[in-house]
Amino acid sequence: MGHRRRRGRPRVSTTGVFDELVGQDEARRVLAAAAAGTGMTHAWLFTGPPGSGRSTAAVAFAAALQCPDGGCGDCHTCRTVLGGTHPDVTRVIPEGLSLGVDQVRGLILDASRAPTSGRWQVLIVEDADRLTEAAANALLKAVEEPPERTVFLLCAPSTNPAEISVTIRSRCRVMGLRQPPPGAIADLLVARDGLDRREAELFAAAAQGHVGRARRLATDAEARAKRHDVLQIPRRLTGLGACFTAAVELIEAAEAEASGTYTDRSAAEREALETALGKGGTGKGASKAARGASAALKELEKRQKTRDTRAQRDSLDRALVDLAAFYRDALAAGFGARVASVHPDMADTTRAAATRLSAESLLRRIDAILECRKAIEANVRPRIAVEAMMLALWRA
């Protein structure tokens, strides 16, 4: 509070809120300049592979747009935007498998208001590729006829028509982000999390360009233990029974990891809804209100279940990516390729696999994992997909 606003355009800053954009020098320059008024537009589409920092870039840009100094990172405005409490910045993270039209219409209505304390009304939509067709159409109308002082910041893996509407993409300025190099991620882990260089480089490599994943491996012992268990799967597939056991354990590990993700939040949501619906009320009309409350609670439980399912699938997908990288390392070792290893701490094991398995066999195993990921994305039951994958890994 108490921070005096300068007159005129904010200064161009390439530090502050943009420090978190690891290995994205061009994006930092463009976004800082836009926040200062050069090249600014009302709709942006942030694209890039998982872990490239799409949402980090969008939130940092939102802070820079609201900050009197173009994103200093220290003032009250920057802190509230980065902390998710600024009244004029709405951040939408799809909790389920899709983002529906009713939710999008409500968000657009909120975004159409005049800013209350900031310079802009900012709407950030993470995973915009999860918009339903109706939701995408509603968003398109708002982007085509934007309210004054409103900025739309959308995040999606790419500009592929299968992921984001071509028409929406044509109305946005595209900000493409690249996968950060392991060295840049390692630098961040050393500087911010206090890791020694060797550990930082290991986790940066294992994260495969995903900054958040690298940080989690660096700070969470359970995440490291899960990764270790996944990388032991190849040597455990010794027979039919072992395949089914490995599949069950992988699924249960993903469920366990995801189970605590939203526990506190779900409990708080239920308590808040019950309070709003007058829990414990008596007297005339109480029974009618109770029936209405029951329907609302069932709807909340349905949304929470969808959110939990998404968290489980995300956790399982991370494990599958780790497993595919193991066979990739073995393939590279077999050819003597001069490429960096994803799992350098497993070098002896991957070399052993390379001497035991042919290149064709390793490629079949990688294909089996990729097919499993596709099947789960197409809503095949995870247990069925993973069991089929384990059998394919054993037989390849």
C-alpha positions, 0 to 999 in steps of 0.5 A: 500500500503506500507505494507512490505511482509514477506519472506516465508510462511505467519504466521497462524492467527486465528483472523483478517479476520476470526473474522466474522466467528461466531461460526465456530472455526474449519473452522477458524483453517482449513482455517488459516492453509491452507492460511499458506500452510498446507492443501492448494488446488486449489478448495474449496466448502463451504457448510452450511445452510442459514446464516452460513457464506458461502460467508463470509468464502470464502471472508475471506479465499481469503483475507488470501490467498492474505495477507502477514500475513495470513489475518491480517484484517488491511493491504491494501490487506485485506481491498481491498479484503474485500471491493471487489476491489482487482484486483486478487479476482473476486466475482460472485453473481448470480443476477437471478435464474441461472448462465449461461455458457457464464458468467462462461466462461468469469469468467474462462478466467479472472481467468486464468490470472496470478495474477497482485498484489496478490499471487493468482488469486481467483474466488469466486462463491456464490450460485454455486447451481444456475449454469446451467448444461452447466455452471457447465460443463464449471466450471468443466473443469477449476477445473480439469485443473486449471491454475497455481496460481488460486484458486476456492472458491465455495459456495452451501447449501450442497453437495447434487447432486441436488444442486452441481455436484457430479464431481465438489464436488469430485474435491474440498475440502469441508468446512462444516459450521454449523448454528451459535448458537444464543448466538454467534450471540448475542455476535457479535451484542453486541460487533460490533453493540452496542446492549444491551444483551436482544435485541441482544438475541431477534434478534439472536433467530428470525434470526434462525442462520442467522447472516446477518438477525440478523444484519438487524433486529438489525439495520433496523426498516423497517425489524423489522416492516415487521417481526411484520406484518408477525407474525400478520397473524395467528390472521388475518385469520378470513375468506375467504376475510381475506385470500386473503387480507393477501396474497396480503399484504404479496406479496406487502410487499416482492415486496416493500422490494426488489424494492429498493435493486438494484435501484441505481445499475440498474440506474448506469448500464444503464447509464454506458452502454449508455455511452459505446454505445455512447449515443447522437452520431450523424453523419454517422453510428449513426442510426446503432449504435442506433439499436445495443444500443437498443438490448443491453439495452433490454438485460440489462433490462432483466437481471435486471428484473430477478435479481429483481425477485430473490430479491422479492422471497428471501424477501418473503421466509424470511417472510414464514420462520418467519411464519413457526417458529411462528407455530413451537413455538406454537407446542413446547409450546403445548407440553411443550418442553424445546426448545428455542423459535424462537420468544420469544417476541411473547410468549403470542401469541404462547401459546394462539395458542397452547391452541386453536389449536391441534398439528395436526392442527399446523403441517398442518399449518407448512406443508402448509407453506413448500409446499408454499416455494416448489411451489415458488421454482418450479416457481409457481407464488408467488401470487397463491402459497401464496393465496393457503397457506393462505386458507390452514392456515385458514382451517387447 
